Amino acid sequence: MRWRQGEHEGGLLSESPAALREALVATQEALSQAEAGLRDARRQRAEWMALLGHELRNPLAPLRNCVQLLLRAHHDPEKLGRATAIMERQLGHLTQLVDDLLDASRITRGKIALRRERLDLCGVVRGAAEDHRALVHEAGLSLRLELPDGPVLADADGARLAQVVGSLVENAVKFTDAGGYVQLSLTASGGQAVLSVSDSGIGMEPGTEERMFEPFAQADVSLARSRGGLGLGLALVKGLVELHGGTVKARSDGPGLGTAVRVTLPCRARAERLPRQAGPAVAAVPRQRRVLLVDDNVDGVETLAELLRLEGHEVEVAYDGQAGLEAAHRFHPDVTFCDIGMPGDLDGYAVAARLRHDAALKQLYLVALTGYASPEDRDRARDAGFDLHLAKPPELSQLREVIARAPEA
């Protein structure tokens, strides 16, 4: 077989045996590295799943214990009060865990959109500090707050920045023993605002400052600051700060010497007057409403129905989409809360579409009450015909507000 001139040049036949051996060794090394990487990824996934299971079971254990207390100590008001307080606190932990998982996924996929507005960063920091003051005091710590005299204005998402401040305070509390302190300070200069959250806690080993902002960093048992948790809070802080065009860094002088986290954000160089805020709305006097609940989660919907009946409302329950449509025609509710993910041919979106195409029910006040809570889910709910979207589990205050605003059927 003849080869055309130059066809083999640079090809396999032109390689010397030594070069071929070198190429084979390099390929084997690359395959070994890839295999090691896969083993490491599997190990990290196993550790992550074990940690997630641990963190989920932590609040589930006291919840189950409290259920038994409620069953056996229903005659003892003091025990009932303690049990319900524990249940509320542990449910808050579970909700925060789920929210952190979802936020971490959205940041990774670039799905978080900031709702920017002109705001005073002093107010954001002060509000977050007050929201966490009880947590700080329960841990036996003092809370110090240093703010400038005038406003520090920025175009930012106030809710997300409050989340940043809250996460930093919670992290400081977690790693500071009783008798210590947590300090928040805010300064502004040259178009930049600097928020510092420092503590007198256990500090960090040299070289771990950057790693603490990596997702799931708390799963690494070599980190001195590992005291439980999924390690998502500080990763979310970093992601949210960077979405605002800012930076976040940590510093510690070593174990036992505390930690300071410094957040830098762009702000307005010149002071401006904020628009006058409207005063707090006067709460409407609660009145009895007709409420329809459509959800296939029997325990969830039955307990919600009982809660709303205790609020004085007339409540009807349906456990699937078709039953929900029939109940809407029969019951004529003032407001309908409908789940999205339901079995059968009619999910929540289909129920909403059918209700909007029914002349007798198209004006029904319709609320999606669902575990599908991403921005895309909210948009899809609106497009399907829902008036409002609420994520599970809702606060009672949210339910009260929604029911109060619903027009008469």
C-alpha positions in Angstrom: 0.0 0.0 0.0 1.4 3.3 -1.0 1.1 6.6 0.9 0.9 10.0 -0.7 3.8 12.3 0.0 3.4 14.0 3.5 0.3 12.1 4.4 2.0 10.3 7.3 4.0 13.2 8.5 3.2 14.1 12.1 0.9 11.0 12.2 1.2 7.8 14.0 3.6 6.2 11.6 6.1 9.0 12.0 6.3 8.6 15.7 9.3 6.7 17.2 8.8 3.8 19.6 10.0 6.0 22.4 7.5 8.8 21.6 4.7 6.2 21.4 5.6 4.9 24.8 5.6 8.4 26.2 2.2 9.0 24.7 0.9 5.8 26.2 2.3 6.6 29.6 0.7 10.1 29.4 -2.7 8.6 28.4 -2.5 6.1 31.3 -1.7 8.9 33.7 -4.6 11.0 32.5 -6.9 8.0 32.8 -5.7 7.4 36.3 -6.2 11.1 37.3 -9.7 10.9 35.8 -10.5 7.8 37.7 -9.2 9.3 40.9 -11.4 12.4 40.3 -14.4 10.2 39.9 -13.7 8.4 43.1 -13.3 11.7 44.9 -16.6 12.9 43.4 -18.3 9.8 44.6 -16.8 10.1 48.0 -17.9 13.7 48.3 -21.4 12.9 47.1 -21.7 10.1 49.7 -20.4 12.5 52.4 -22.9 15.2 51.3 -25.8 12.8 51.3 -24.9 11.6 54.7 -24.6 15.2 56.0 -27.9 16.1 54.4 -29.6 13.2 56.0 -28.1 14.1 59.4 -29.2 17.7 59.1 -32.8 16.7 58.1 -33.1 14.3 60.9 -31.9 16.8 63.5 -35.2 18.8 63.5 -37.3 15.7 62.7 -36.4 14.1 66.0 -37.7 16.9 68.3 -40.7 17.3 66.1 -41.7 13.6 66.6 -41.0 13.9 70.3 -43.2 17.0 70.5 -46.1 15.1 68.8 -45.9 12.5 71.5 -45.9 15.2 74.2 -49.0 16.8 72.6 -50.7 13.4 72.6 -49.8 12.6 76.2 -49.6 15.9 78.0 -52.6 17.7 76.5 -53.8 18.5 80.0 -50.6 20.3 80.9 -50.6 23.9 79.5 -46.9 24.4 80.4 -45.8 21.3 78.6 -48.0 22.1 75.6 -46.5 25.6 75.4 -42.9 24.3 75.4 -43.7 21.6 72.8 -45.4 24.0 70.4 -42.5 26.5 70.8 -40.0 23.7 70.0 -42.1 22.6 67.0 -42.2 26.1 65.6 -38.5 26.6 66.0 -37.6 23.2 64.4 -40.0 23.8 61.5 -38.2 27.1 61.0 -34.9 25.2 60.8 -36.3 22.8 58.2 -37.7 25.7 56.1 -34.4 27.5 56.2 -32.6 24.3 55.1 -34.8 23.9 52.1 -34.6 27.6 51.2 -30.8 27.4 51.3 -30.7 24.4 49.1 -33.0 26.1 46.5 -31.1 29.4 46.7 -27.8 27.6 46.2 -29.1 25.9 43.1 -30.6 29.1 41.7 -27.3 31.0 42.2 -25.4 28.2 40.5 -27.7 28.3 37.5 -27.9 32.1 37.4 -31.6 32.1 38.2 -31.8 34.7 41.0 -33.0 38.1 39.9 -32.5 41.0 42.3 -35.3 43.3 43.0 -33.3 46.5 43.3 -34.6 49.7 44.8 -33.2 52.8 46.4 -32.7 52.0 50.1 -30.7 53.0 53.2 -28.2 50.2 54.1 -28.3 51.5 57.7 -31.9 50.5 57.9 -31.2 47.0 56.4 -28.4 46.3 58.9 -30.4 47.7 61.8 -33.4 45.6 60.9 -31.5 42.4 60.5 -29.7 43.0 63.8 -33.0 43.5 65.6 -34.4 40.3 63.9 -31.5 38.3 65.3 -31.1 40.0 68.7 -33.1 37.3 70.5 -30.9 34.6 68.9 -27.7 36.4 70.0 -29.0 36.8 73.6 -30.2 33.2 73.8 -26.7 32.1 73.0 -25.4 34.2 75.9 -23.7 36.8 73.7 -23.8 40.5 73.5 -24.8 42.3 70.2 -22.9 45.5 69.2 -24.0 47.7 66.5 -22.1 50.6 65.0 -23.8 52.7 62.2 -23.0 56.1 60.7 -25.1 59.1 61.6 -26.5 59.7 58.1 -28.0 57.3 55.5 -25.9 55.1 53.3 -27.9 54.9 50.0 -27.6 52.0 47.5 -29.6 50.5 44.7 -30.0 47.0 46.0 -32.4 44.2 46.9 -33.2 44.9 50.6 -34.5 41.4 51.3 -31.4 39.7 49.9 -29.1 42.0 51.8 -31.0 41.3 55.0 -30.5 37.6 54.2 -26.7 38.3 53.9 -26.5 40.1 57.2 -28.7 37.5 58.9 -26.5 34.6 57.6 -23.3 36.3 58.8 -24.8 36.9 62.3 -26.1 33.3 62.5 -22.7 32.0 61.5 -21.0 34.2 64.1 -23.4 33.0 66.8 -22.8 29.4 65.9 -19.1 29.6 66.4 -18.9 31.9 69.5 -19.2 30.6 73.0 -21.3 32.1 75.7 -19.9 35.3 77.2 -18.6 36.6 73.8 -19.9 39.1 71.4 -21.1 39.7 67.8 -20.4 43.1 66.3 -21.9 44.7 63.2 -20.4 47.9 61.8 -21.2 49.9 58.6 -19.1 52.6 57.0 -19.2 54.4 53.7 -16.5 56.2 51.7 -15.8 56.9 48.0 -18.8 55.2 46.6 -18.3 52.0 48.7 -20.1 50.7 51.7 -18.3 48.3 54.0 -20.2 46.0 56.4 -18.2 44.1 58.9 -19.5 41.3 61.0 -17.0 40.2 63.6 -17.1 37.9 66.6 -15.0 36.7 69.6 -15.5 33.1 68.7 -13.3 30.1 67.9 -11.6 31.6 64.9 -10.1 29.7 62.1 -6.9 27.9 61.1 -4.6 29.8 58.8 -5.5 29.2 55.1 -9.2 28.3 55.7 -10.6 31.8 55.2 -11.3 31.5 51.5 -12.6 27.9 51.8 -15.3 28.9 54.2 -17.3 30.5 51.3 -17.2 27.4 49.2 -20.5 25.4 49.0 -20.7 22.6 51.5 -17.5 23.7 53.2 -18.8 22.7 56.6 -18.9 19.1 55.4 -15.1 19.1 55.4 -14.2 17.9 58.9 -10.8 19.4 58.6 -12.3 22.9 58.9 -11.9 24.2 62.4 -15.3 26.0 62.1 -17.2 22.9 61.4 -20.0 22.8 64.0 -22.8 21.4 62.0 -24.9 22.7 59.2 -24.7 22.2 55.4 -22.1 24.9 54.8 -24.5 26.7 52.4 -25.1 29.9 54.4 -21.7 31.6 53.6 -21.7 30.3 50.0 -25.1 32.1 49.6 -23.6 35.2 51.2 -20.8 35.2 48.6 -23.2 34.6 45.7 -25.7 37.3 46.8 -23.0 39.9 47.5 -21.4 39.3 44.1 -24.8 39.7 42.4 -24.8 43.2 43.9 -21.4 43.9 42.4 -19.6 43.5 45.8 -17.0 41.4 47.4 -16.8 39.4 50.7 -13.7 38.4 52.6 -12.9 36.8 56.0 -10.0 37.3 58.3 -9.0 35.5 61.5 -5.8 35.7 63.5 -6.1 32.0 64.4 -7.9 29.6 66.6 -9.6 31.2 69.6 -9.1 34.7 68.2 -12.4 35.3 66.5 -13.4 36.0 62.9 -14.3 39.1 60.9 -16.2 39.0 57.7 -16.0 42.1 55.5 -18.6 42.8 52.8 -18.0 45.6 50.4 -20.9 47.0 48.3 -21.3 49.8 45.8 -23.2 52.8 47.2 -24.1 56.3 46.2 -21.3 58.7 46.8 -23.6 61.7 47.6 -26.3 61.7 50.3 -29.8 61.9 48.9 -33.2 62.0 50.5 -35.1 58.8 50.5 -38.7 59.0 49.4 -41.1 59.3 52.3 -42.3 55.9 53.3 -46.0 55.3 53.8 -47.1 54.6 57.3 -48.0 51.0 58.3 -51.3 49.9 56.9 -54.1 49.5 59.4 -55.0 45.8 59.7 -58.4 45.0 58.4 -60.9 43.5 60.9 -61.0 39.8 60.2 -64.2 38.5 58.8 -65.5 35.1 58.0 -64.7 34.0 54.4 -65.5 30.9 52.4 -62.1 29.2 51.7 -61.6 26.2 49.3 -58.4 24.1 49.7 -57.3 21.8 46.9 -54.4 19.5 47.7 -53.6 15.8 47.6 -51.5 16.0 50.7 -54.2 14.8 53.1 -52.3 15.6 56.4 -51.2 19.0 55.1 -54.6 20.1 53.8 -56.6 18.8 56.8 -54.4 20.6 59.3 -54.5 23.8 57.3 -58.3 23.5 57.1 -58.5 23.1 60.9 -56.3 26.1 61.4 -58.4 28.3 59.1 -61.6 27.1 60.8 -60.1 28.2 64.1 -59.6 31.6 62.5 -63.4 31.7 61.9 -63.6 30.8 58.2 -65.8 28.3 56.5 -63.6 25.8 54.8 -64.1 23.1 52.1 -61.4 20.6 51.2 -60.8 18.7 47.9 -58.1 16.2 47.4 -57.6 16.3 43.6 -58.1 18.6 40.7 -61.5 17.3 39.5 -62.9 17.4 43.0 -61.6 20.9 43.3 -63.5 22.0 40.2 -66.7 20.4 41.5 -66.3 22.0 44.9 -65.7 25.4 43.4 -69.1 25.2 41.6 -70.9 23.9 44.7 -69.2 26.0 47.4 -68.6 29.3 45.6 -65.5 30.2 47.7 -64.2 33.7 48.3 -60.6 32.4 47.9 -59.2 29.1 46.7 -55.8 27.8 47.6 -54.7 25.2 45.1 -51.6 22.9 45.0 -49.7 22.5 41.8 -48.3 19.0 41.8 -51.4 16.7 42.1 -51.9 13.2 40.6 -54.3 12.5 37.8 -55.0 14.5 34.6 -55.6 17.8 36.4 -52.6 19.4 38.1 -52.9 22.9 39.6 -52.1 24.6 36.3 -54.9 22.7 34.6 -57.3 23.5 37.4 -56.5 27.2 37.1 -56.9 27.2 33.4 -60.3 25.5 33.6 -61.5 27.9 36.3 -60.5 30.9 34.2 -62.4 29.5 31.2 -65.6 29.0 33.3 -67.8 32.0 33.0 -69.3 31.3 36.4 -66.0 31.1 38.2 -63.5 33.1 36.1 -63.5 35.9 38.8 -62.5 33.5 41.6 -59.6 34.7 43.7 -57.1 31.9 43.1 -53.9 31.3 45.0 -51.2 28.7 44.2 -50.0 27.2 47.4 -47.2 24.9 46.4 -43.7 23.6 47.0 -42.7 24.7 43.5 -41.3 28.0 44.5 -38.8 29.2 41.9 -39.2 32.4 40.0 -40.0 30.3 36.9 -42.8 28.5 38.9 -44.2 31.9 40.0 -44.3 33.0 36.4 -45.9 29.8 35.2 -48.5 30.1 37.9 -49.4 33.7 36.8 -49.6 32.6 33.2 -51.9 29.7 34.1 -54.4 32.2 35.8 -53.4 32.3 39.4 -53.8 35.7 41.2 -51.0 34.9 43.6 -48.3 32.4 44.4 -47.4 31.2 47.9 -44.6 28.8 48.8 -45.2 26.0 51.3 -45.2 26.2 54.2 -46.9 29.7 54.5 -46.9 31.8 57.6 -50.3 32.3 59.2 -49.9 36.0 58.8 -49.5 35.5 55.0 -52.7 33.4 54.9 -54.6 36.1 56.9 -53.4 38.8 54.6 -54.4 36.9 51.4 -57.8 36.0 52.7 -58.5 39.5 53.9 -57.6 41.0 50.4 -59.8 38.5 48.5 -62.9 40.1 46.9 -66.3 38.8 47.8 -67.3 35.9 45.6 
